[in-house]
């Protein structure tokens, strides 16, 4: 393999390029992205970046000279519009083509848009890119009230940032509890209370029918419960859709993600997919999963770089993720869908505790708040497949490290 082309210059695409070089890959690397500028990290966009003066350099994963020094050709601001598998090349919007021996698809995901009247009014914000974060920061500087639609991680991080600025915040969520897709009921409850305690009005089990306008701008929302909530701006955080259309047009299999095997390869041996856009089989779980996290993007990128430069190894990392809301740092590891037993370790009231999620006696994952040691131990336990019983998890005198030793 001489020529690697990577489509998408986000966390996964960037890491694949870096990792190829650190594994000693000597051929050409072309990293193509449709956003302008050098690759940058997204997690701060809903956290610290909302509190600071816009400074793209602080987000950059590496300064621009890094790419020159490592002979990584960065083609920014130019989307790939066609994958030509027969001729092993991709076509960019400016009609240039780049040939590959191996193609890595790292196209990530885009915001799911709200399908209601008024959703495209000025003053309605989404949050995926640095440009969107800057627009939201400017809007928040001028507003006294905000409606957040969607109580997922991004929506709730924005709610916390807005409260810190003294903005009145209402969160509207269709599900009966926040972050319901990802967290146990008890953890949802903890964060729901944290937001209420910080002055957020949580409207759960409530849909949005319309974004109402005043003077041509968003001025609030009309809810499914018949209420009108007025606000100076609206943030929509209702999840993402994977960018899979080009892969599908090229005849690759897609299923809520570009389908890959345990080696992260698509049905075409010359094409892999990694990060938010990839749907892959995970040990111990039926069907395919598509994860949206920095860990998943980075570890998959490293795995594919290792395979290109060395021998085929299956992808088998333990997933982990974090979020920050007020003084609570949440860290999660494992996949907890299907958990039927939840064990609390520590005291919820103290604001530092973990919830161990089991299916029967099998540990599926752990959610920790301000307990980085529990989180790190849990990652090791899950990676080593060591047995840990619910009783041991609940017993704070039981040293978790013992389970790994
Ligand atoms: P992306 O970062 O989406 O990058 C894909 C890139 O490919 C994009 O620039 C896209 O525009 C580009 N692209 C798509 N199609 C084409 C094309 N045809 N041609 C060229 N380019 C294309 N994760 C955590 O673990 N912890 C957090 O706290 C956390 N916070 C987050 C906060 C926010 C506001 C957001 C948006 C995400 C957060 N995440 C967090 C998730 C994490 O950032 C993503 O999982 C990660 O960025 C995925 O990397 P990726 O490279 O797969 O996709």
Boltz pocket constraint, residues with backbone or C-beta under 6 A from the ligand:
constraints:
  - pocket:
      binder: B
      contacts: [[A, 7], [A, 8], [A, 9], [A, 10], [A, 11], [A, 12], [A, 13], [A, 32], [A, 33], [A, 34], [A, 35], [A, 40], [A, 41], [A, 42], [A, 43], [A, 44], [A, 45], [A, 46], [A, 78], [A, 79], [A, 80], [A, 81], [A, 106], [A, 107], [A, 108], [A, 109], [A, 127], [A, 128], [A, 129], [A, 154], [A, 243], [A, 246], [A, 274], [A, 275], [A, 276], [A, 277], [A, 291], [A, 292], [A, 293], [A, 294], [A, 295], [A, 297], [A, 320], [A, 321], [A, 322], [A, 323], [A, 324]]
      max_distance: 6.0
